[in-house]
Amino acid sequence: MINQLPFLLALLSAALFGLSTPASKLLLEPLSPFQLAGMLYLGAAIGVVPWLIKTRVLFFPWQLSRRNRLYLLGAIANGGILGPVFLLLGLKLASAASASLWLNLELVATAILGYCLFKDHLGRIGWLGVGGCFLAASLLSWGEGSAGIRAGLLVALGCICWGFDNHLTALIDGIPPAQSTFWKGIVAGCINLTIGMVLTPLTATPTVIGWSLVVGILAYGLSIVLYITSAQDLGATRSQLIFACAPFFGVVFSAIALQEQITFI
């Protein structure tokens, strides 16, 4: 009998990550992009704690080699600090459903950066897929007018940052992925939250702050743990194919929770 649990874990991981965009759209009303980005990533750090407890090993950044420390620093700066802020700035200008679909540009950015800077190879079919994602995102931005174009560019910048993050994280060989997520969450979360509180007074209620952390725990922390767990059984490629459903979960959640109208260009 085929074990369906790894497949279900990968699907749940995608659903949790897809939930983050419509949930963030709601939380951006009482919180600034910097404040929310900080809380989401602090939540991510909390979310991977069960994985750390399971492994019973915690690597500290200063224990890594100089090269790995630089890779981790770059991953934190791009994936933890800049990426989420660009996404949330774009999300303020567009619908959550559109922003969810624009997140497919992370695949485009990762592929192009891999080819140009990290010596990755992608076949003809792979490039056709990348081109299709880029064309779809461009049409979606154009369909929302000038505000949509600005929002799409901001989300695209976030995806470029996450593209760098993907490659830099893959190059780190002295620390497990869950632990790099933990340090990324702690450091980037504190930095963005501090910047947000300096720029804008924190007026959100404890309930809003609590929900922000919960979204971070589920969408950026637990989602990563579930993905890693499923990949250990399914393999990275099959797990990534399932996780690619995340933007479409985001569209569905946006339609249900935010009553956003889904249209086709």
C-alpha positions as CSV (number, residue, x, y, z in Angstrom):
1,M,0.0,0.0,0.0
2,I,1.4,3.4,-1.0
3,N,2.0,5.8,1.9
4,Q,-0.1,8.9,1.2
5,L,1.2,10.8,4.2
6,P,4.2,12.6,2.5
7,F,1.9,13.7,-0.3
8,L,-0.6,15.1,2.1
9,L,2.1,16.8,4.1
10,A,3.4,18.5,0.9
11,L,-0.2,19.6,0.0
12,L,-0.8,20.9,3.5
13,S,2.5,22.8,3.3
14,A,1.4,24.5,0.1
15,A,-2.1,25.3,1.5
16,L,-0.5,26.9,4.6
17,F,1.8,29.0,2.5
18,G,-1.0,30.0,0.2
19,L,-2.9,31.2,3.2
20,S,-0.3,33.8,4.0
21,T,-1.2,36.3,1.2
22,P,-4.9,36.8,1.9
23,A,-4.2,36.8,5.7
24,S,-1.4,39.4,5.2
25,K,-3.8,41.5,3.2
26,L,-6.1,41.7,6.3
27,L,-3.3,42.3,8.7
28,L,-1.9,45.2,6.6
29,E,-4.8,47.4,7.7
30,P,-3.6,47.8,11.3
31,L,0.1,47.1,10.6
32,S,2.7,48.6,8.4
33,P,4.6,46.4,5.9
34,F,7.8,46.5,8.0
35,Q,5.9,45.7,11.2
36,L,4.0,42.8,9.6
37,A,7.1,41.4,7.9
38,G,8.9,41.4,11.2
39,M,6.1,39.6,13.0
40,L,5.6,37.0,10.2
41,Y,9.3,36.0,10.4
42,L,9.4,36.0,14.1
43,G,6.5,33.6,13.8
44,A,8.4,31.6,11.3
45,A,11.2,31.1,13.8
46,I,8.7,29.9,16.4
47,G,7.2,27.6,13.8
48,V,10.4,25.6,13.2
49,V,11.1,25.1,16.9
50,P,9.5,21.6,16.9
51,W,11.9,20.6,14.2
52,L,14.8,21.9,16.2
53,I,13.6,20.0,19.3
54,K,13.3,16.8,17.2
55,T,16.9,17.1,15.9
56,R,18.2,18.1,19.3
57,V,21.0,20.1,17.6
58,L,21.3,23.8,17.2
59,F,24.0,25.4,15.1
60,F,25.0,29.0,15.8
61,P,26.0,31.2,12.9
62,W,29.4,32.0,14.4
63,Q,30.1,28.2,14.4
64,L,29.9,28.2,10.6
65,S,32.8,28.8,8.2
66,R,33.3,32.3,6.9
67,R,31.8,31.3,3.5
68,N,28.7,29.8,5.0
69,R,28.3,32.8,7.3
70,L,28.3,35.1,4.2
71,Y,25.7,32.8,2.5
72,L,23.5,32.9,5.6
73,L,23.8,36.6,5.9
74,G,22.8,37.0,2.2
75,A,19.9,34.7,2.7
76,I,18.7,36.7,5.7
77,A,19.1,40.0,3.9
78,N,17.3,38.9,0.8
79,G,14.8,36.3,1.9
80,G,14.0,37.6,5.4
81,I,14.3,41.4,5.3
82,L,13.9,42.7,1.7
83,G,11.7,40.0,0.1
84,P,8.7,40.1,2.5
85,V,8.7,43.9,2.7
86,F,8.6,44.2,-1.1
87,L,5.8,41.7,-1.2
88,L,3.7,43.5,1.4
89,L,4.3,46.9,-0.2
90,G,2.9,45.4,-3.4
91,L,0.1,43.7,-1.6
92,K,-1.2,47.1,-0.3
93,L,-1.7,48.1,-3.9
94,A,-3.3,45.0,-5.4
95,S,-5.7,42.2,-4.6
96,A,-4.5,39.2,-2.6
97,A,-5.5,36.9,-5.4
98,S,-3.3,38.8,-7.9
99,A,-0.4,38.9,-5.5
100,S,-0.7,35.2,-4.9
101,L,-0.3,34.5,-8.6
102,W,2.5,37.0,-9.0
103,L,4.5,34.9,-6.5
104,N,5.0,32.4,-9.3
105,L,7.7,35.0,-10.5
106,E,9.9,33.5,-7.7
107,L,10.3,30.5,-10.1
108,V,11.3,32.8,-12.9
109,A,13.8,34.8,-10.8
110,T,15.3,31.6,-9.4
111,A,15.8,30.1,-12.8
112,I,17.3,33.3,-14.4
113,L,19.6,33.9,-11.4
114,G,20.6,30.3,-11.4
115,Y,21.6,30.4,-15.1
116,C,23.3,33.8,-15.0
117,L,25.1,33.7,-11.6
118,F,25.0,30.2,-10.1
119,K,25.8,28.0,-13.2
120,D,22.5,26.1,-13.1
121,H,21.3,24.3,-16.2
122,L,17.6,24.4,-17.3
123,G,16.3,22.5,-20.3
124,R,14.1,23.8,-23.1
125,I,10.9,22.7,-21.5
126,G,12.0,24.3,-18.2
127,W,12.6,27.7,-20.0
128,L,9.2,27.4,-21.7
129,G,7.6,27.0,-18.2
130,V,9.6,30.0,-17.0
131,G,8.5,32.1,-20.0
132,G,4.9,31.1,-19.4
133,C,5.0,32.2,-15.8
134,F,6.5,35.6,-16.8
135,L,4.0,36.2,-19.5
136,A,1.1,35.3,-17.2
137,A,2.3,37.6,-14.5
138,S,2.8,40.5,-17.0
139,L,-0.7,40.1,-18.4
140,L,-2.1,40.0,-14.8
141,S,-0.3,43.3,-13.9
142,W,-1.4,45.0,-17.1
143,G,-5.0,44.0,-16.5
144,E,-5.0,45.8,-13.1
145,G,-3.9,49.2,-14.6
146,S,-1.1,51.5,-13.4
147,A,-1.6,50.4,-9.7
148,G,-1.4,46.8,-10.8
149,I,1.9,47.5,-12.7
150,R,3.4,49.2,-9.6
151,A,2.2,46.4,-7.4
152,G,3.5,43.7,-9.8
153,L,6.9,45.3,-9.9
154,L,7.1,45.4,-6.1
155,V,6.1,41.7,-5.8
156,A,8.6,40.9,-8.6
157,L,11.4,42.6,-6.6
158,G,10.4,40.5,-3.7
159,C,10.6,37.4,-5.9
160,I,14.0,38.4,-7.1
161,C,15.1,38.6,-3.5
162,W,13.7,35.2,-2.7
163,G,15.4,33.9,-5.8
164,F,18.8,35.0,-4.4
165,D,17.6,33.5,-1.0
166,N,16.9,30.1,-2.7
167,H,20.3,29.9,-4.2
168,L,22.2,31.1,-1.2
169,T,20.4,28.8,1.2
170,A,21.1,25.9,-1.1
171,L,24.9,26.7,-1.0
172,I,24.9,26.6,2.9
173,D,26.4,23.2,3.8
174,G,27.0,23.7,7.5
175,I,23.5,24.0,8.8
176,P,20.1,22.2,8.1
177,P,17.4,24.2,6.2
178,A,15.1,24.4,9.2
179,Q,17.9,26.0,11.3
180,S,18.6,28.5,8.6
181,T,14.9,29.3,8.6
182,F,15.1,29.8,12.4
183,W,18.0,32.2,12.2
184,K,16.5,34.0,9.3
185,G,13.3,34.4,11.2
186,I,14.9,35.7,14.4
187,V,17.3,38.1,12.8
188,A,15.2,39.4,10.0
189,G,12.1,39.5,12.2
190,C,13.8,41.7,14.8
191,I,15.3,44.0,12.2
192,N,12.1,44.6,10.2
193,L,10.0,45.0,13.4
194,T,12.5,47.5,14.8
195,I,12.5,49.5,11.5
196,G,8.7,49.4,11.4
197,M,8.4,50.7,15.0
198,V,10.8,53.5,14.3
199,L,9.0,54.6,11.1
200,T,5.4,54.1,12.4
201,P,4.1,53.9,15.9
202,L,2.9,50.4,16.7
203,T,-0.8,50.8,17.4
204,A,-2.0,47.3,16.7
205,T,-4.0,45.4,19.4
206,P,-2.5,42.4,21.1
207,T,-5.0,40.3,19.2
208,V,-3.7,41.6,15.8
209,I,-0.1,40.9,17.0
210,G,-1.0,37.4,18.1
211,W,-2.7,36.6,14.7
212,S,0.3,38.0,12.9
213,L,2.6,35.6,14.8
214,V,0.1,32.7,14.2
215,V,0.2,33.4,10.4
216,G,4.0,33.4,10.5
217,I,4.1,30.2,12.5
218,L,1.8,28.4,10.1
219,A,2.7,29.9,6.7
220,Y,6.4,30.5,7.1
221,G,7.4,28.1,9.9
222,L,5.3,25.0,10.0
223,S,4.9,25.1,6.2
224,I,8.7,24.8,5.8
225,V,8.9,21.9,8.4
226,L,6.1,20.0,6.5
227,Y,7.8,20.6,3.2
228,I,11.1,19.3,4.4
229,T,9.5,16.3,6.0
230,S,7.6,15.4,2.8
231,A,10.7,15.9,0.7
232,Q,12.6,13.3,2.7
233,D,10.1,10.7,1.4
234,L,9.0,12.1,-2.0
235,G,12.2,13.7,-3.0
236,A,12.8,17.4,-3.6
237,T,11.4,17.5,-7.2
238,R,8.0,15.9,-6.5
239,S,7.6,17.9,-3.3
240,Q,8.3,21.1,-5.2
241,L,5.8,20.2,-7.8
242,I,3.1,19.8,-5.2
243,F,4.2,23.0,-3.3
244,A,3.8,24.9,-6.6
245,C,0.0,24.7,-5.9
246,A,0.5,27.3,-3.1
247,P,-0.4,30.4,-5.3
248,F,-3.6,28.7,-6.4
249,F,-4.5,28.0,-2.7
250,G,-3.9,31.7,-2.2
251,V,-6.4,32.6,-4.9
252,V,-9.1,30.3,-3.4
253,F,-8.6,31.6,0.1
254,S,-8.7,35.2,-1.2
255,A,-12.1,34.5,-2.9
256,I,-13.5,32.9,0.2
257,A,-12.1,35.1,3.0
258,L,-11.9,38.4,1.3
259,Q,-14.8,38.0,-1.2
260,E,-12.4,39.0,-4.0
261,Q,-13.8,38.5,-7.5
262,I,-11.7,36.1,-9.7
263,T,-11.6,37.2,-13.3
264,F,-9.7,35.9,-16.3
265,I,-7.8,38.0,-18.8
